[in-house]
Amino acid sequence: MRLVALTAVAPVAWGTNYYVTHAFLPADRPLYGAALRALPAGLVLLALRRQRPRGAWWWRSAVLGLINMSVFFVLVYAASQLLPTSVASTVMAVSPLTMMLIAWPLVSERPRAAHLAGAAIGLGGVCLMLLTGVDGVSARGVLASAAAMLVSSFGHILAKRWGAGADVLASTAWQLMAGGLFLLPVAAAVEGPPPALSAPTLLAFGYVSVVATALAFAAWFNGLRHLPAGTVGLIGLLNPVTGVLLGLVAAGEVLTGRQLCGLAMVLAGVVLGRPRRTTGRAADTPPPHGSPATVPRDRLPGDTPRKDRRCGQTAGPDL
């Protein structure tokens, strides 16, 4: 449950990102907005974990950075500017089911009945909370939000597949750096010179980059490393819940009885999909020789060498 709570930092931070982007960041600069979100966050994590990728992690960082950071950040930025927070969050609430379906072929995680039931209950709760009959919804915004949901679901499961044994902070840092470096020349070519930033805008970018990106993605990828994809997807339902609660605090909104019922359904869905407890005997049983649990793959260089208990030799990084 401590790991679940740590992973929950990510969707809570992302829930605030919609509001901050819509209220404080320039509406006509999605490419620069995404680049200024990714690059500082990558530098912060790189300062904390100074490791450079080698071997397969050069191209894996580039691919994951393009999917999880470049494309996803631009789509989220556009959706945040074109849609009310409630509508954008509602579309993203479909991601738990999408992640479960993608995780089945990619990482061989068959969704449990509890995960599917939790996703259905949670999605129903989100719709009950957020579908308030908003008029004049932008079709482009809905398409951007739906595309962001699909891209992020695939990218996060791909990161889970490739991330076994890799340092979470280092791999996240290089994804962010790659994503930001991809965006800068495109932003310069499409949007022209960088926008002039006022003090409130700089503070908003600082929050989005450090809290809603560096901290959030480190917590999220750590959760994906250790928890089933279905559980992590359900934790992501806290994203729209945060949006509603933020409206309650920032805009003085009042929760209706229907919204309170929806909030209870979302929390019930998250609890229903929590990891199952394993018995002490099963947890203490060593994995079979040569299994993925005993042969870490794709560790970034710089990881602390471990002592090989079978032969008494020190095992260095694989890459």
C-alpha positions in Angstrom: 0.0 0.0 0.0 3.0 2.3 0.5 3.9 1.7 -3.1 0.3 2.4 -4.2 0.4 5.7 -2.2 3.7 6.7 -3.9 2.4 5.9 -7.3 -0.7 8.0 -6.6 1.5 11.1 -6.5 1.6 11.0 -10.3 -2.1 11.2 -11.2 -2.8 13.7 -8.4 0.0 16.0 -9.8 -1.3 15.4 -13.4 -4.8 16.4 -12.2 -3.5 19.8 -11.2 -1.6 20.2 -14.5 -4.8 20.7 -16.5 -5.8 23.6 -14.4 -2.3 25.2 -14.3 -1.9 24.9 -18.0 -5.3 26.3 -18.8 -5.0 29.2 -16.4 -1.4 30.3 -16.6 0.4 29.0 -19.7 0.3 30.6 -23.2 -2.6 29.1 -25.2 -1.0 29.3 -28.7 2.4 27.7 -28.0 1.8 23.9 -27.4 5.2 22.9 -28.8 7.2 25.3 -26.7 5.0 24.5 -23.7 5.7 20.8 -24.0 9.5 21.4 -24.5 9.7 23.8 -21.5 7.9 21.1 -19.5 10.2 18.2 -20.5 13.7 19.7 -20.6 13.9 21.2 -17.1 12.3 18.1 -15.6 14.9 15.9 -17.3 17.8 18.2 -16.0 16.4 17.9 -12.5 16.4 14.1 -12.5 19.7 14.0 -14.3 21.3 16.1 -11.5 19.9 13.6 -9.0 21.1 10.5 -10.9 24.1 11.1 -13.1 24.1 8.2 -15.4 24.2 8.2 -19.2 22.5 5.5 -21.3 24.6 2.9 -23.2 23.8 0.1 -25.5 20.1 -0.4 -26.2 19.1 2.4 -23.9 20.3 5.0 -26.4 17.5 4.2 -28.9 15.1 3.1 -26.2 15.3 6.5 -24.5 14.7 8.2 -27.8 11.7 6.1 -28.6 10.1 6.4 -25.2 11.0 10.1 -25.1 9.2 10.7 -28.4 6.1 8.8 -27.3 5.8 9.5 -23.5 7.1 13.1 -23.6 7.1 14.8 -27.0 3.8 13.6 -28.5 2.0 13.1 -25.2 2.9 16.5 -23.8 1.9 18.4 -26.9 -1.5 16.5 -27.0 -2.2 17.2 -23.3 -1.2 20.8 -23.7 -3.6 21.2 -26.6 -6.4 19.4 -24.8 -5.9 21.5 -21.6 -6.3 24.7 -23.7 -9.3 23.5 -25.8 -11.4 21.7 -23.2 -12.7 22.3 -19.7 -10.7 20.3 -17.2 -13.7 18.0 -16.5 -14.1 17.0 -20.1 -10.4 16.4 -20.7 -10.2 14.3 -17.5 -13.2 12.2 -18.5 -11.6 11.2 -21.7 -8.4 10.3 -19.9 -10.3 8.2 -17.5 -10.6 5.5 -20.1 -6.9 4.8 -19.8 -7.1 2.0 -17.2 -9.0 -0.3 -19.6 -6.7 0.7 -22.4 -3.6 0.0 -20.3 -4.9 -3.4 -19.3 -5.6 -4.4 -22.9 -2.2 -3.3 -24.1 -0.3 -4.9 -21.2 -1.8 -8.3 -22.0 0.2 -8.9 -25.3 3.2 -6.6 -24.4 4.1 -7.7 -20.9 1.9 -10.9 -20.5 -0.2 -9.4 -17.7 -3.7 -10.8 -18.1 -6.1 -8.5 -16.4 -7.8 -9.9 -13.3 -11.5 -9.8 -12.9 -11.0 -7.4 -10.0 -9.1 -5.1 -12.3 -11.8 -5.1 -14.9 -14.5 -4.6 -12.3 -12.5 -1.8 -10.6 -12.0 -0.1 -14.0 -15.7 -0.3 -14.8 -16.8 1.0 -11.4 -14.1 3.8 -11.5 -15.1 4.9 -15.0 -18.7 5.0 -14.0 -17.8 7.1 -11.0 -15.7 9.5 -13.1 -18.6 10.0 -15.5 -21.0 10.6 -12.6 -18.7 13.3 -11.3 -17.7 15.0 -14.5 -20.4 14.7 -17.2 -22.3 17.8 -16.3 -23.7 18.7 -19.7 -21.0 21.1 -20.7 -22.0 22.8 -24.0 -19.8 23.8 -26.9 -17.1 21.1 -26.4 -14.3 21.4 -29.0 -14.1 18.4 -31.2 -10.4 19.0 -31.7 -9.9 19.1 -28.0 -11.7 15.7 -27.6 -9.6 14.2 -30.3 -6.4 15.5 -28.7 -7.4 14.2 -25.3 -8.3 10.8 -26.8 -5.0 10.6 -28.7 -3.1 11.5 -25.6 -4.8 8.7 -23.7 -3.9 6.1 -26.4 -0.3 7.3 -26.8 0.4 7.4 -23.0 -1.2 4.0 -22.4 1.0 2.4 -25.1 4.1 4.3 -24.1 3.8 3.5 -20.4 3.4 -0.2 -21.0 6.3 -0.1 -23.4 8.4 1.5 -20.6 7.3 -1.2 -18.3 8.4 -3.9 -20.8 11.8 -2.3 -21.4 12.4 -1.0 -17.9 13.3 -4.2 -16.0 16.5 -3.6 -14.0 17.0 0.0 -15.3 17.3 2.8 -12.8 14.0 4.6 -12.6 15.4 8.1 -12.2 18.0 7.8 -14.9 15.7 6.2 -17.5 13.0 8.8 -16.8 15.6 11.6 -17.0 16.8 10.5 -20.5 13.2 10.1 -21.7 12.5 13.7 -20.7 15.7 15.0 -22.2 15.1 13.2 -25.5 11.5 14.4 -25.6 12.5 18.0 -25.0 15.3 17.9 -27.6 13.0 16.5 -30.2 10.5 19.3 -29.6 12.8 22.3 -29.6 13.7 22.5 -33.3 10.1 21.6 -34.3 8.8 24.4 -32.0 11.3 26.9 -33.5 10.3 26.0 -37.0 6.5 26.0 -36.4 5.9 28.6 -33.7 8.9 30.9 -34.3 10.8 32.6 -31.4 10.1 31.5 -27.8 7.3 33.3 -26.1 8.0 36.1 -23.6 7.3 34.7 -20.1 6.0 36.7 -17.2 6.8 35.9 -13.6 3.5 34.0 -13.0 4.1 32.0 -16.2 7.6 31.1 -15.1 6.3 29.9 -11.8 3.6 27.9 -13.5 6.2 26.3 -15.8 8.3 25.5 -12.8 5.5 23.8 -11.1 4.5 21.8 -14.2 8.1 20.8 -14.9 9.3 19.9 -11.4 6.1 18.6 -9.7 3.7 17.5 -12.5 6.6 16.0 -14.6 9.8 15.1 -12.8 8.3 14.0 -9.5 5.1 12.6 -11.1 6.8 10.5 -13.8 9.4 9.1 -11.5 6.7 8.0 -9.1 4.6 6.6 -12.0 7.4 4.6 -13.7 8.4 3.2 -10.3 4.8 2.0 -9.8 4.8 0.5 -13.2 8.0 -1.3 -12.4 6.6 -3.0 -9.2 2.8 -3.1 -9.6 0.5 -4.8 -12.2 -0.5 -2.5 -15.0 -4.1 -2.9 -14.1 -3.5 -1.6 -10.6 -1.5 1.4 -11.9 -4.1 2.2 -14.4 -6.8 2.3 -11.7 -4.6 4.5 -9.6 -4.7 6.9 -12.6 -8.4 7.5 -11.9 -7.3 9.9 -9.2 -6.4 12.3 -12.0 -10.0 13.4 -12.7 -10.8 13.3 -9.0 -8.1 15.8 -8.4 -9.5 18.0 -11.1 -12.9 18.1 -9.3 -11.4 18.7 -5.9 -9.2 21.5 -7.3 -12.2 23.2 -8.7 -13.8 22.9 -5.3 -10.8 24.7 -3.7 -9.7 27.1 -6.4 -13.1 28.1 -7.9 -15.3 27.8 -4.8 -17.4 25.0 -6.4 -19.7 22.9 -4.2 -19.8 19.1 -4.5 -23.3 17.8 -5.3 -24.6 14.5 -4.0 -24.1 12.9 -7.4 -20.4 14.0 -7.4 -19.9 12.6 -3.9 -21.4 9.2 -5.1 -19.0 9.3 -8.1 -16.0 10.1 -5.8 -16.9 7.1 -3.7 -17.2 4.9 -6.8 -13.7 6.0 -8.0 -12.1 5.2 -4.6 -13.9 1.9 -4.5 -12.5 1.0 -8.0 -9.0 1.9 -6.9 -9.3 -0.2 -3.8 -10.8 -3.1 -5.7 -7.8 -3.2 -8.1 -5.1 -3.1 -5.3 -2.4 -5.7 -5.4 -3.2 -9.1 -3.9 -1.3 -10.1 -0.8 1.1 -13.0 -1.2 1.7 -15.5 1.5 5.0 -15.4 3.3 5.9 -18.9 1.9 5.3 -17.8 -1.7 7.1 -14.5 -1.2 10.2 -16.3 0.3 10.3 -19.0 -2.4 13.3 -18.1 -4.7 12.5 -17.8 -8.4 13.7 -20.5 -10.8 17.2 -20.3 -12.2 17.4 -18.1 -15.2 14.0 -16.4 -14.6 13.7 -12.7 -15.3 13.6 -12.0 -11.6 17.2 -13.4 -11.2 18.6 -12.1 -14.5 18.1 -8.4 -14.6 18.0 -6.9 -18.1 18.6 -3.5 -19.5 20.1 -1.9 -16.4 21.6 1.5 -17.1 25.3 1.7 -16.6 26.3 3.0 -13.2 24.0 0.8 -11.2 25.7 -0.6 -8.1 27.3 -4.0 -8.9 25.7 -6.8 -7.0 27.2 -9.9 -5.5 26.3 -13.1 -7.4 25.1 -15.5 -4.7 25.5 -18.5 -6.9 29.1 -18.2 -7.7 30.4 -15.5 -5.3 31.5 -13.2 -8.1 30.6 -9.6 -8.6 28.1 -9.0 -11.4 28.5 -5.7 -13.3 26.0 -3.8 -15.4 24.6 -5.6 -18.4 24.8 -2.6 -20.7 
